[in-house]
Structures are given as structure tokens and as C-alpha cells.
């Protein structure tokens, strides 16, 4: 009997996620309302809250899954050989993470930087991005005075900085790819 309940629970959760993705596809992330999700999923509002603590918890799941999808694509690419290739490899992820100010705000809240008690999907993607980047850097001809792991943390910080400046009125005229490449050159090849 427990197995049937679990299957039903998984199906209901999938219906909620599918409904939320449909709302996002039509109206964007910020426009998503719990009421519309439950209406489309054909469930009660209480059912939503049985699956997700709040809208933010749903967004952690949805945005985390989208970041993971982009990381899958990044991992499937050939390892970049230059800083410009590395910056280019990150651009689809940067584009997604900066698609809406709301998305970027949710990412920052759930990245682990805000000292959340729970490590959720978005925070896990930050760890994964650092691992992918460190693996690239292990064989690249850049800095040898620090570990690839530390280099990867710096790269990740500069990716976030490049995204944040997309939303800055004083600095948003610079293309994020150019900005990221500039940061990466300064971080990875300071003497070049």
C-alpha cells in the first residue's frame, strides 16, 4: 500500500512541476503564482504546500533543474582551450541565470551564500559548476601557484559578478561574455 501512495505522490509532484513549467513558458518566472499552478495541475492549494514549503521552494527546484540542464550541456562540450572559449562555454548558463532579475535573485538566495539551513538544488549546482570548471583547469596552461579548485572558485565568483552587472544601471552596457573574459584573463593569466 505504501508503494501506491508514493507513486501517487510522485505523480502529483510531477503534475505540479509540469504546470509550473507551463506557466513559466507563457509568462516567465516572476509571473508564476501558486494559485495558477494548482489550477493547472488540478489539485488543491494544500496539496501544493504538502510538496513545497512555498513558492521559493518550487523555484529552487525549477531553476536548479534548469541550471543542471545547462551544466549537462557544458560538460558535453569539448574542454575549452582558451579563456575566450571558457567564457563562451559559460554564456548559455549566464544567459539563463540573467534572463530575469527575479531568477538571479532566487539563485543568490538559494546558492548557499545566504546561509540557508537546507542545501537545495540551486546550491548543489554551484558545487557542480565548480567541479566542472576545476576539471577543465587541471590541464590548462594557466596559474600554477594555486590549485584548480581555488581557480574554479574564482571563475565561479566572476561568472556571478558578470551576471550581476547585467542588472547594474552603471555597468550593463558591457557584454557579459566580454566582461567575463576580461575577469578570467586577470584571474587565470595575470602575467600574460
TIRO-2110 file (N, C-alpha, C; in Angstrom, 1 decimal):
// TIRO-2110
0.8, -1.2, 0.0, N, 1, A
0.0, 0.0, 0.0, CA, 1, A
0.9, 1.3, 0.0, C, 1, A
2.0, 1.3, 0.7, N, 2, A
2.8, 2.4, 0.8, CA, 2, A
3.4, 2.7, -0.6, C, 2, A
3.6, 1.7, -1.4, N, 3, A
4.2, 1.9, -2.7, CA, 3, A
3.2, 2.7, -3.6, C, 3, A
1.9, 2.4, -3.5, N, 4, A
0.8, 3.1, -4.3, CA, 4, A
0.8, 4.6, -3.9, C, 4, A
0.9, 4.9, -2.6, N, 5, A
0.9, 6.3, -2.1, CA, 5, A
2.1, 7.0, -2.6, C, 5, A
3.2, 6.4, -2.6, N, 6, A
4.4, 7.0, -3.1, CA, 6, A
4.3, 7.3, -4.6, C, 6, A
3.8, 6.4, -5.3, N, 7, A
3.6, 6.6, -6.8, CA, 7, A
2.7, 7.8, -7.0, C, 7, A
1.6, 7.8, -6.3, N, 8, A
0.6, 8.9, -6.4, CA, 8, A
1.3, 10.3, -6.0, C, 8, A
2.0, 10.3, -5.0, N, 9, A
2.8, 11.5, -4.5, CA, 9, A
3.7, 11.9, -5.6, C, 9, A
4.4, 11.0, -6.2, N, 10, A
5.4, 11.4, -7.3, CA, 10, A
4.6, 11.9, -8.5, C, 10, A
3.5, 11.3, -8.8, N, 11, A
2.7, 11.8, -10.0, CA, 11, A
2.2, 13.2, -9.7, C, 11, A
1.7, 13.4, -8.5, N, 12, A
1.2, 14.8, -8.1, CA, 12, A
2.3, 15.8, -8.2, C, 12, A
3.4, 15.5, -7.7, N, 13, A
4.6, 16.4, -7.7, CA, 13, A
4.9, 16.7, -9.1, C, 13, A
4.9, 15.7, -10.0, N, 14, A
5.3, 15.9, -11.4, CA, 14, A
4.2, 16.8, -12.1, C, 14, A
2.9, 16.6, -11.7, N, 15, A
1.9, 17.5, -12.3, CA, 15, A
2.1, 18.9, -11.9, C, 15, A
2.5, 19.1, -10.6, N, 16, A
2.8, 20.5, -10.1, CA, 16, A
3.9, 21.1, -10.9, C, 16, A
5.0, 20.3, -11.1, N, 17, A
6.2, 20.8, -11.8, CA, 17, A
5.9, 21.1, -13.2, C, 17, A
5.1, 20.2, -13.9, N, 18, A
4.7, 20.4, -15.3, CA, 18, A
3.8, 21.7, -15.4, C, 18, A
2.9, 21.9, -14.5, N, 19, A
2.0, 23.1, -14.5, CA, 19, A
2.9, 24.3, -14.3, C, 19, A
3.8, 24.3, -13.4, N, 20, A
4.6, 25.5, -13.1, CA, 20, A
5.5, 25.8, -14.4, C, 20, A
6.0, 24.8, -15.0, N, 21, A
6.8, 25.0, -16.2, CA, 21, A
6.0, 25.6, -17.3, C, 21, A
4.7, 25.2, -17.4, N, 22, A
3.9, 25.7, -18.4, CA, 22, A
3.6, 27.2, -18.2, C, 22, A
3.4, 27.5, -16.9, N, 23, A
3.1, 29.0, -16.6, CA, 23, A
4.4, 29.8, -16.9, C, 23, A
5.5, 29.2, -16.5, N, 24, A
6.8, 29.9, -16.8, CA, 24, A
7.0, 30.1, -18.3, C, 24, A
6.7, 29.1, -19.1, N, 25, A
6.9, 29.2, -20.5, CA, 25, A
6.0, 30.3, -21.1, C, 25, A
4.9, 30.5, -20.6, N, 26, A
4.0, 31.5, -21.1, CA, 26, A
4.2, 32.9, -20.5, C, 26, A
4.6, 33.0, -19.3, N, 27, A
4.6, 34.3, -18.6, CA, 27, A
5.9, 34.7, -17.9, C, 27, A
6.9, 33.7, -17.8, N, 28, A
8.1, 34.0, -17.1, CA, 28, A
8.1, 33.5, -15.7, C, 28, A
9.2, 33.5, -15.1, N, 29, A
9.4, 33.0, -13.7, CA, 29, A
8.7, 34.0, -12.7, C, 29, A
8.9, 35.2, -12.8, N, 30, A
8.4, 36.2, -11.8, CA, 30, A
6.9, 36.2, -11.8, C, 30, A
6.2, 35.9, -12.9, N, 31, A
4.8, 36.0, -13.0, CA, 31, A
4.1, 34.7, -12.5, C, 31, A
4.9, 33.7, -12.1, N, 32, A
4.3, 32.5, -11.6, CA, 32, A
3.6, 32.7, -10.3, C, 32, A
2.4, 32.3, -10.2, N, 33, A
1.6, 32.4, -8.9, CA, 33, A
1.2, 30.9, -8.6, C, 33, A
1.2, 30.7, -7.3, N, 34, A
0.8, 29.3, -6.8, CA, 34, A
-0.6, 29.0, -7.2, C, 34, A
-1.5, 30.0, -7.1, N, 35, A
-2.9, 29.7, -7.5, CA, 35, A
-3.0, 29.2, -8.9, C, 35, A
-2.2, 29.8, -9.8, N, 36, A
-2.3, 29.3, -11.2, CA, 36, A
-1.7, 27.9, -11.4, C, 36, A
-0.7, 27.6, -10.7, N, 37, A
-0.1, 26.3, -10.7, CA, 37, A
-1.1, 25.2, -10.3, C, 37, A
-1.7, 25.5, -9.1, N, 38, A
-2.6, 24.4, -8.6, CA, 38, A
-3.9, 24.3, -9.5, C, 38, A
-4.3, 25.4, -10.1, N, 39, A
-5.4, 25.4, -11.0, CA, 39, A
-5.1, 24.5, -12.2, C, 39, A
-3.9, 24.8, -12.8, N, 40, A
-3.5, 24.0, -14.0, CA, 40, A
-3.2, 22.5, -13.7, C, 40, A
-2.7, 22.3, -12.5, N, 41, A
-2.4, 20.9, -12.1, CA, 41, A
-3.6, 20.2, -11.6, C, 41, A
-4.7, 20.9, -11.3, N, 42, A
-6.0, 20.3, -10.9, CA, 42, A
-5.9, 19.7, -9.5, C, 42, A
-5.2, 20.4, -8.6, N, 43, A
-5.0, 20.0, -7.3, CA, 43, A
-5.4, 21.1, -6.3, C, 43, A
-5.6, 20.8, -5.1, N, 44, A
-5.9, 21.8, -4.1, CA, 44, A
-4.6, 22.6, -3.7, C, 44, A
-4.8, 23.8, -3.2, N, 45, A
-3.7, 24.6, -2.8, CA, 45, A
-2.9, 23.9, -1.6, C, 45, A
-3.6, 23.2, -0.8, N, 46, A
-3.0, 22.5, 0.3, CA, 46, A
-2.1, 21.4, -0.2, C, 46, A
-2.4, 20.8, -1.3, N, 47, A
-1.6, 19.8, -2.0, CA, 47, A
-0.3, 20.4, -2.4, C, 47, A
-0.3, 21.6, -2.9, N, 48, A
0.9, 22.3, -3.3, CA, 48, A
1.8, 22.4, -2.1, C, 48, A
1.3, 22.9, -1.0, N, 49, A
2.1, 23.1, 0.2, CA, 49, A
2.5, 21.8, 0.9, C, 49, A
1.9, 20.7, 0.5, N, 50, A
2.4, 19.4, 1.0, CA, 50, A
3.7, 19.0, 0.3, C, 50, A
3.8, 19.6, -0.9, N, 51, A
5.0, 19.2, -1.8, CA, 51, A
6.1, 20.3, -1.7, C, 51, A
5.7, 21.6, -1.5, N, 52, A
6.7, 22.7, -1.5, CA, 52, A
6.3, 23.6, -0.3, C, 52, A
7.4, 24.0, 0.4, N, 53, A
7.1, 24.8, 1.6, CA, 53, A
6.5, 26.2, 1.2, C, 53, A
6.9, 26.7, 0.0, N, 54, A
6.4, 27.9, -0.5, CA, 54, A
6.8, 28.1, -2.0, C, 54, A
6.5, 29.2, -2.6, N, 55, A
6.8, 29.4, -4.0, CA, 55, A
8.3, 29.4, -4.2, C, 55, A
9.1, 29.9, -3.2, N, 56, A
10.6, 29.9, -3.3, CA, 56, A
11.1, 28.5, -3.4, C, 56, A
10.5, 27.6, -2.6, N, 57, A
11.0, 26.2, -2.7, CA, 57, A
10.7, 25.6, -4.0, C, 57, A
9.6, 25.9, -4.6, N, 58, A
9.3, 25.5, -6.0, CA, 58, A
10.3, 26.0, -7.0, C, 58, A
10.6, 27.3, -6.8, N, 59, A
11.6, 27.9, -7.7, CA, 59, A
13.0, 27.3, -7.6, C, 59, A
13.4, 26.9, -6.4, N, 60, A
14.6, 26.3, -6.1, CA, 60, A
14.7, 25.0, -7.0, C, 60, A
13.6, 24.3, -7.0, N, 61, A
13.5, 23.0, -7.8, CA, 61, A
13.6, 23.3, -9.3, C, 61, A
12.8, 24.3, -9.8, N, 62, A
12.7, 24.6, -11.2, CA, 62, A
14.0, 25.2, -11.7, C, 62, A
14.5, 26.2, -11.0, N, 63, A
15.7, 26.9, -11.5, CA, 63, A
16.9, 26.0, -11.4, C, 63, A
17.0, 25.2, -10.3, N, 64, A
18.0, 24.3, -10.1, CA, 64, A
18.1, 23.3, -11.2, C, 64, A
16.9, 22.8, -11.6, N, 65, A
16.9, 21.8, -12.7, CA, 65, A
17.3, 22.4, -14.0, C, 65, A
17.0, 23.7, -14.3, N, 66, A
17.4, 24.4, -15.5, CA, 66, A
18.9, 24.6, -15.5, C, 66, A
19.5, 25.0, -14.3, N, 67, A
20.9, 25.2, -14.2, CA, 67, A
21.6, 23.8, -14.5, C, 67, A
21.1, 22.8, -13.9, N, 68, A
21.7, 21.4, -14.2, CA, 68, A
21.6, 21.1, -15.6, C, 68, A
20.5, 21.4, -16.3, N, 69, A
20.4, 21.2, -17.8, CA, 69, A
21.6, 21.9, -18.5, C, 69, A
21.8, 23.1, -18.1, N, 70, A
22.9, 23.9, -18.8, CA, 70, A
24.3, 23.3, -18.4, C, 70, A
24.4, 22.8, -17.2, N, 71, A
25.7, 22.2, -16.8, CA, 71, A
25.9, 20.9, -17.6, C, 71, A
24.8, 20.2, -17.9, N, 72, A
24.9, 18.9, -18.7, CA, 72, A
25.5, 19.3, -20.1, C, 72, A
25.0, 20.4, -20.6, N, 73, A
25.4, 20.8, -22.0, CA, 73, A
26.9, 21.3, -21.9, C, 73, A
27.3, 22.0, -20.8, N, 74, A
28.6, 22.4, -20.7, CA, 74, A
29.6, 21.2, -20.6, C, 74, A
29.2, 20.2, -19.8, N, 75, A
30.0, 19.1, -19.6, CA, 75, A
30.2, 18.3, -20.9, C, 75, A
29.1, 18.3, -21.8, N, 76, A
29.2, 17.6, -23.0, CA, 76, A
30.1, 18.2, -24.1, C, 76, A
30.4, 19.5, -23.9, N, 77, A
31.3, 20.2, -24.8, CA, 77, A
32.7, 19.7, -24.7, C, 77, A
33.5, 20.0, -25.7, N, 78, A
34.9, 19.8, -25.6, CA, 78, A
35.5, 20.8, -24.6, C, 78, A
36.5, 20.4, -23.9, N, 79, A
37.1, 21.2, -22.9, CA, 79, A
37.7, 22.5, -23.6, C, 79, A
37.3, 23.6, -23.0, N, 80, A
37.8, 24.9, -23.7, CA, 80, A
39.4, 24.9, -23.5, C, 80, A
40.0, 25.5, -24.5, N, 81, A
41.5, 25.6, -24.6, CA, 81, A
42.0, 27.0, -24.3, C, 81, A
41.1, 28.0, -24.3, N, 82, A
41.5, 29.3, -24.1, CA, 82, A
40.5, 30.0, -23.2, C, 82, A
40.9, 31.2, -22.7, N, 83, A
40.0, 31.9, -21.8, CA, 83, A
38.7, 32.4, -22.6, C, 83, A
38.9, 32.8, -23.8, N, 84, A
37.7, 33.2, -24.6, CA, 84, A
36.8, 32.0, -24.8, C, 84, A
37.3, 30.8, -25.1, N, 85, A
36.5, 29.6, -25.2, CA, 85, A
35.8, 29.3, -23.9, C, 85, A
36.5, 29.5, -22.8, N, 86, A
35.8, 29.2, -21.5, CA, 86, A
34.7, 30.2, -21.3, C, 86, A
34.9, 31.4, -21.5, N, 87, A
33.8, 32.4, -21.4, CA, 87, A
32.7, 32.1, -22.3, C, 87, A
32.9, 31.7, -23.5, N, 88, A
31.9, 31.3, -24.4, CA, 88, A
31.1, 30.1, -23.9, C, 88, A
31.8, 29.1, -23.3, N, 89, A
31.2, 27.9, -22.8, CA, 89, A
30.2, 28.2, -21.7, C, 89, A
30.4, 29.2, -20.9, N, 90, A
29.5, 29.6, -19.9, CA, 90, A
28.4, 30.5, -20.3, C, 90, A
28.4, 31.0, -21.5, N, 91, A
27.4, 32.0, -21.9, CA, 91, A
25.9, 31.5, -21.9, C, 91, A
25.6, 30.3, -22.3, N, 92, A
24.2, 29.8, -22.2, CA, 92, A
23.8, 29.8, -20.8, C, 92, A
24.6, 29.4, -19.8, N, 93, A
24.3, 29.4, -18.4, CA, 93, A
24.1, 30.8, -17.9, C, 93, A
25.0, 31.7, -18.3, N, 94, A
24.9, 33.1, -17.9, CA, 94, A
23.6, 33.7, -18.5, C, 94, A
23.3, 33.4, -19.7, N, 95, A
22.1, 34.0, -20.3, CA, 95, A
20.9, 33.5, -19.5, C, 95, A
20.8, 32.2, -19.1, N, 96, A
19.7, 31.7, -18.4, CA, 96, A
19.6, 32.4, -17.0, C, 96, A
20.8, 32.5, -16.3, N, 97, A
20.8, 33.0, -14.9, CA, 97, A
20.5, 34.5, -14.9, C, 97, A
20.6, 35.2, -16.0, N, 98, A
20.3, 36.6, -16.1, CA, 98, A
19.0, 36.9, -16.9, C, 98, A
18.2, 35.8, -17.2, N, 99, A
17.1, 36.0, -18.0, CA, 99, A
16.0, 36.9, -17.4, C, 99, A
15.9, 36.9, -16.1, N, 100, A
15.1, 37.8, -15.3, CA, 100, A
15.8, 38.2, -14.0, C, 100, A
15.6, 39.4, -13.5, N, 101, A
16.1, 39.8, -12.3, CA, 101, A
15.6, 38.9, -11.1, C, 101, A
14.4, 38.5, -11.2, N, 102, A
13.8, 37.6, -10.2, CA, 102, A
14.6, 36.2, -10.2, C, 102, A
14.9, 35.7, -11.3, N, 103, A
15.7, 34.4, -11.4, CA, 103, A
17.0, 34.6, -10.7, C, 103, A
17.7, 35.6, -11.0, N, 104, A
19.0, 35.9, -10.4, CA, 104, A
18.9, 36.0, -8.9, C, 104, A
17.9, 36.7, -8.4, N, 105, A
17.6, 36.9, -7.0, CA, 105, A
17.4, 35.6, -6.3, C, 105, A
16.6, 34.7, -6.9, N, 106, A
16.3, 33.4, -6.4, CA, 106, A
17.6, 32.6, -6.3, C, 106, A
18.4, 32.7, -7.4, N, 107, A
19.7, 31.9, -7.4, CA, 107, A
20.6, 32.4, -6.3, C, 107, A
20.7, 33.7, -6.1, N, 108, A
21.5, 34.2, -5.0, CA, 108, A
21.0, 33.7, -3.6, C, 108, A
19.7, 33.8, -3.4, N, 109, A
19.1, 33.3, -2.1, CA, 109, A
19.4, 31.9, -1.8, C, 109, A
19.4, 31.1, -2.9, N, 110, A
19.5, 29.6, -2.7, CA, 110, A
20.9, 29.1, -3.0, C, 110, A
21.8, 29.9, -3.3, N, 111, A
23.2, 29.5, -3.7, CA, 111, A
24.0, 28.9, -2.5, C, 111, A
23.5, 29.2, -1.3, N, 112, A
24.3, 28.8, -0.2, CA, 112, A
25.0, 30.1, 0.5, C, 112, A
25.1, 31.1, -0.3, N, 113, A
25.7, 32.3, 0.2, CA, 113, A
24.8, 33.0, 1.3, C, 113, A
23.6, 32.7, 1.3, N, 114, A
22.7, 33.4, 2.3, CA, 114, A
22.5, 32.5, 3.5, C, 114, A
23.4, 31.5, 3.7, N, 115, A
23.4, 30.6, 4.8, CA, 115, A
22.1, 29.9, 5.1, C, 115, A
21.5, 29.4, 4.0, N, 116, A
20.3, 28.6, 4.2, CA, 116, A
20.5, 27.4, 5.0, C, 116, A
19.6, 27.0, 5.8, N, 117, A
19.8, 25.8, 6.6, CA, 117, A
19.8, 24.5, 5.7, C, 117, A
19.0, 24.6, 4.6, N, 118, A
18.9, 23.4, 3.7, CA, 118, A
19.7, 23.7, 2.5, C, 118, A
20.4, 22.6, 2.0, N, 119, A
21.1, 22.7, 0.8, CA, 119, A
20.2, 22.1, -0.3, C, 119, A
19.7, 23.0, -1.2, N, 120, A
18.8, 22.6, -2.2, CA, 120, A
19.4, 22.4, -3.5, C, 120, A
18.6, 22.3, -4.6, N, 121, A
19.0, 22.1, -5.9, CA, 121, A
20.0, 23.2, -6.4, C, 121, A
19.6, 24.4, -6.2, N, 122, A
20.5, 25.5, -6.7, CA, 122, A
21.8, 25.5, -6.1, C, 122, A
21.9, 25.3, -4.8, N, 123, A
23.2, 25.2, -4.1, CA, 123, A
24.0, 24.1, -4.6, C, 123, A
23.4, 23.0, -4.9, N, 124, A
24.1, 21.8, -5.4, CA, 124, A
24.7, 22.1, -6.8, C, 124, A
24.0, 22.9, -7.6, N, 125, A
24.5, 23.3, -8.9, CA, 125, A
25.8, 24.1, -8.8, C, 125, A
25.9, 24.9, -7.7, N, 126, A
27.1, 25.7, -7.6, CA, 126, A
28.3, 24.8, -7.3, C, 126, A
28.1, 23.7, -6.5, N, 127, A
29.2, 22.8, -6.3, CA, 127, A
29.5, 22.1, -7.6, C, 127, A
28.5, 21.7, -8.4, N, 128, A
28.8, 21.0, -9.6, CA, 128, A
29.5, 21.9, -10.6, C, 128, A
29.1, 23.2, -10.7, N, 129, A
29.8, 24.1, -11.6, CA, 129, A
31.3, 24.2, -11.3, C, 129, A
31.6, 24.3, -10.0, N, 130, A
33.0, 24.4, -9.5, CA, 130, A
33.8, 23.1, -9.9, C, 130, A
33.1, 22.0, -9.8, N, 131, A
33.8, 20.7, -10.1, CA, 131, A
34.1, 20.6, -11.6, C, 131, A
33.1, 21.0, -12.4, N, 132, A
33.3, 21.0, -13.9, CA, 132, A
34.5, 22.0, -14.3, C, 132, A
34.5, 23.2, -13.7, N, 133, A
35.5, 24.2, -14.0, CA, 133, A
36.9, 23.7, -13.5, C, 133, A
36.9, 23.1, -12.3, N, 134, A
38.2, 22.7, -11.8, CA, 134, A
38.8, 21.6, -12.7, C, 134, A
37.9, 20.7, -13.2, N, 135, A
38.4, 19.6, -14.1, CA, 135, A
39.0, 20.2, -15.4, C, 135, A
38.4, 21.3, -15.9, N, 136, A
38.9, 22.0, -17.1, CA, 136, A
40.3, 22.5, -16.8, C, 136, A
40.3, 23.2, -15.7, N, 137, A
41.6, 24.0, -15.3, CA, 137, A
42.7, 23.1, -15.0, C, 137, A
42.5, 21.9, -14.6, N, 138, A
43.6, 21.0, -14.2, CA, 138, A
44.6, 20.8, -15.3, C, 138, A
44.2, 20.9, -16.5, N, 139, A
45.1, 20.6, -17.7, CA, 139, A
45.3, 21.9, -18.5, C, 139, A
44.9, 23.0, -18.0, N, 140, A
45.1, 24.3, -18.8, CA, 140, A
46.4, 25.0, -18.4, C, 140, A
46.9, 25.7, -19.3, N, 141, A
48.2, 26.4, -19.1, CA, 141, A
48.1, 27.7, -18.3, C, 141, A
47.3, 27.7, -17.3, N, 142, A
47.2, 29.0, -16.5, CA, 142, A
47.9, 28.9, -15.2, C, 142, A
47.5, 29.6, -14.2, N, 143, A
48.2, 29.7, -13.0, CA, 143, A
48.6, 28.4, -12.4, C, 143, A
49.7, 28.3, -11.9, N, 144, A
50.2, 27.1, -11.2, CA, 144, A
50.4, 27.3, -9.7, C, 144, A
50.3, 28.6, -9.3, N, 145, A
50.5, 28.9, -7.9, CA, 145, A
49.4, 28.6, -7.0, C, 145, A
48.2, 28.3, -7.5, N, 146, A
47.0, 27.9, -6.7, CA, 146, A
46.4, 26.7, -7.4, C, 146, A
45.6, 26.0, -6.6, N, 147, A
45.0, 24.7, -7.1, CA, 147, A
43.9, 25.0, -8.1, C, 147, A
43.6, 24.0, -9.0, N, 148, A
42.5, 24.2, -9.9, CA, 148, A
41.2, 24.4, -9.1, C, 148, A
41.0, 23.8, -7.9, N, 149, A
39.8, 24.1, -7.2, CA, 149, A
39.6, 25.5, -6.8, C, 149, A
40.7, 26.2, -6.3, N, 150, A
40.7, 27.6, -6.0, CA, 150, A
40.5, 28.4, -7.2, C, 150, A
41.1, 28.1, -8.3, N, 151, A
40.9, 28.8, -9.6, CA, 151, A
39.4, 28.7, -10.0, C, 151, A
38.8, 27.5, -9.8, N, 152, A
37.4, 27.3, -10.2, CA, 152, A
36.5, 28.2, -9.3, C, 152, A
36.8, 28.3, -8.0, N, 153, A
36.0, 29.2, -7.2, CA, 153, A
36.1, 30.6, -7.6, C, 153, A
37.3, 31.0, -8.1, N, 154, A
37.4, 32.4, -8.6, CA, 154, A
36.6, 32.6, -9.9, C, 154, A
36.7, 31.6, -10.8, N, 155, A
35.9, 31.6, -12.0, CA, 155, A
34.4, 31.8, -11.7, C, 155, A
34.0, 30.9, -10.8, N, 156, A
32.6, 31.0, -10.4, CA, 156, A
32.2, 32.3, -9.8, C, 156, A
33.0, 32.9, -9.0, N, 157, A
32.7, 34.3, -8.5, CA, 157, A
32.6, 35.3, -9.6, C, 157, A
33.5, 35.2, -10.6, N, 158, A
33.5, 36.1, -11.7, CA, 158, A
32.3, 35.9, -12.6, C, 158, A
31.8, 34.7, -12.8, N, 159, A
30.6, 34.4, -13.5, CA, 159, A
29.4, 35.1, -12.8, C, 159, A
29.3, 35.0, -11.5, N, 160, A
28.2, 35.6, -10.8, CA, 160, A
28.4, 37.2, -10.9, C, 160, A
29.6, 37.7, -10.8, N, 161, A
29.8, 39.1, -10.9, CA, 161, A
29.4, 39.6, -12.3, C, 161, A
29.8, 38.9, -13.4, N, 162, A
29.4, 39.3, -14.7, CA, 162, A
27.9, 39.3, -14.9, C, 162, A
27.2, 38.3, -14.2, N, 163, A
25.7, 38.3, -14.3, CA, 163, A
25.1, 39.5, -13.5, C, 163, A
25.7, 39.7, -12.3, N, 164, A
25.1, 40.8, -11.5, CA, 164, A
25.2, 42.2, -12.2, C, 164, A
26.2, 42.4, -13.0, N, 165, A
26.4, 43.7, -13.7, CA, 165, A
25.4, 43.8, -14.9, C, 165, A
24.8, 42.7, -15.3, N, 166, A
23.8, 42.8, -16.3, CA, 166, A
22.6, 43.7, -15.8, C, 166, A
22.4, 43.7, -14.4, N, 167, A
21.3, 44.4, -13.8, CA, 167, A
21.8, 45.7, -13.2, C, 167, A
23.0, 46.1, -13.4, N, 168, A
23.5, 47.4, -12.9, CA, 168, A
23.4, 48.5, -13.9, C, 168, A
22.7, 49.5, -13.5, N, 169, A
22.5, 50.7, -14.5, CA, 169, A
23.8, 51.3, -14.9, C, 169, A
24.8, 51.3, -14.1, N, 170, A
26.0, 51.9, -14.4, CA, 170, A
26.9, 51.1, -15.3, C, 170, A
26.7, 49.7, -15.3, N, 171, A
27.7, 48.8, -16.0, CA, 171, A
27.1, 47.9, -16.9, C, 171, A
25.8, 48.0, -17.2, N, 172, A
25.1, 47.0, -18.1, CA, 172, A
25.4, 47.1, -19.6, C, 172, A
26.1, 48.1, -20.0, N, 173, A
26.4, 48.3, -21.4, CA, 173, A
27.4, 47.3, -21.9, C, 173, A
28.2, 46.7, -21.0, N, 174, A
29.3, 45.8, -21.5, CA, 174, A
28.7, 44.4, -21.6, C, 174, A
29.0, 43.8, -22.7, N, 175, A
28.5, 42.4, -23.0, CA, 175, A
29.1, 41.5, -21.9, C, 175, A
28.2, 40.6, -21.3, N, 176, A
28.6, 39.7, -20.2, CA, 176, A
29.8, 38.8, -20.6, C, 176, A
29.8, 38.4, -21.9, N, 177, A
30.9, 37.5, -22.3, CA, 177, A
32.2, 38.2, -22.4, C, 177, A
32.2, 39.5, -22.8, N, 178, A
33.4, 40.3, -22.8, CA, 178, A
33.9, 40.6, -21.4, C, 178, A
33.0, 40.9, -20.5, N, 179, A
33.3, 41.2, -19.1, CA, 179, A
33.9, 39.9, -18.5, C, 179, A
33.2, 38.8, -18.7, N, 180, A
33.7, 37.5, -18.1, CA, 180, A
35.1, 37.2, -18.6, C, 180, A
35.3, 37.3, -19.9, N, 181, A
36.6, 37.0, -20.5, CA, 181, A
37.7, 37.9, -19.8, C, 181, A
37.4, 39.2, -19.6, N, 182, A
38.3, 40.1, -19.0, CA, 182, A
38.6, 39.7, -17.6, C, 182, A
37.6, 39.3, -16.8, N, 183, A
37.8, 38.9, -15.5, CA, 183, A
38.7, 37.6, -15.5, C, 183, A
38.4, 36.7, -16.4, N, 184, A
39.1, 35.4, -16.4, CA, 184, A
40.6, 35.6, -16.8, C, 184, A
40.8, 36.5, -17.7, N, 185, A
42.2, 36.8, -18.1, CA, 185, A
43.0, 37.3, -16.8, C, 185, A
42.4, 38.2, -16.1, N, 186, A
43.0, 38.8, -14.9, CA, 186, A
43.2, 37.8, -13.8, C, 186, A
42.3, 36.8, -13.7, N, 187, A
42.4, 35.8, -12.6, CA, 187, A
43.3, 34.6, -13.0, C, 187, A
43.1, 34.2, -14.3, N, 188, A
43.8, 32.9, -14.6, CA, 188, A
45.2, 33.2, -15.3, C, 188, A
45.4, 34.3, -15.9, N, 189, A
46.6, 34.6, -16.6, CA, 189, A
47.1, 36.0, -16.2, C, 189, A
47.3, 36.3, -15.0, N, 190, A
47.6, 37.7, -14.6, CA, 190, A
48.9, 38.3, -15.2, C, 190, A
49.8, 37.4, -15.5, N, 191, A
51.1, 37.9, -16.1, CA, 191, A
51.2, 37.8, -17.6, C, 191, A
50.1, 37.4, -18.2, N, 192, A
50.1, 37.3, -19.7, CA, 192, A
50.0, 38.6, -20.4, C, 192, A
END
